[in-house]
Amino acid sequence: MPFNAWFTLIVAALIIGVTALALIRVIIDLRHVTKTLATIVVGGRAIALQTSTVPTALTSVNGSLKPVRDFTEQI
């Protein structure tokens, strides 16, 4: 094979190798970002659960306090 052919193959292999390494690094970074976003989503859900509205038991409490409210309105 002539020198130009070998040179072309070596340069092509170097370009492909560098590109492959760059893509592997992007894949690793994207996996890290995915794990971080999953952690943020779980934290957001925990905050949403802890700061949710008052449960439906409030209606039964309000029903039990109706006589007290009626009495205070008469005063």
N, C-alpha and C positions, 0 to 999 in steps of 0.2 A: 504494500500500500504506500502511496506517496505521502510525503510529510504533511501536505495540506489536509489530507483525509484524517490522519491521526490527530492533527491539531484541532480540526473541527470536532472530532469525537470527544477529545479531552475537554474542550471548551463547553460543548453541549452537556457533558457529564457534570462539569462544575456548576453550570447554570441550573441543571435539574436538581443537583444535590443541595444547592443553596436554597432553591425554591421549596424543596421538600422540607428542609429544616425550618424555614420560615412558616410553612403551613403547620408543621408539628407544633411550633411555638404558639401559633394562633389557636390551635385546638386545645392546648393546655390552658391558655388564658381564658378561652371560652368556658371550659369546664370549671375553672375557678369562679368565673362570673356567675355561672349557673348555680353553683353551691352557695355563693353569697346571696344571690337573689332568693333562693329557696329559704335560706335562713331569715331573710327580711320578710318574706311572705308568712312564714310561721310566726314570727314576732308580731306582725300586723294582725294576724288572726287571734293571737293571744290577747293583744290589746283590745281588739274588738269584742272578744268574749268578756273581758274583765270590765269593760266600760259599756256593756249593753244596757238597754233600757230595763226598767224594773219588771220583774217577771209577772205573769198573769195572776199570781197570788194577790196582787195589789187590789184587784176587783173584789175579792172576797173580804179583804181587810176594809175596803171602803164600805162594803155592804154591812159589815159588823159595826162600823162607826156611824152609820146613818142615824141611829137614835141620838147619839151625842151631837151630831150636826143639827138635827131638828131642835134639840133642846137649846143649843146656843143661838139659833135663829130666833127663838121665842124671847130671848132675854133682851 
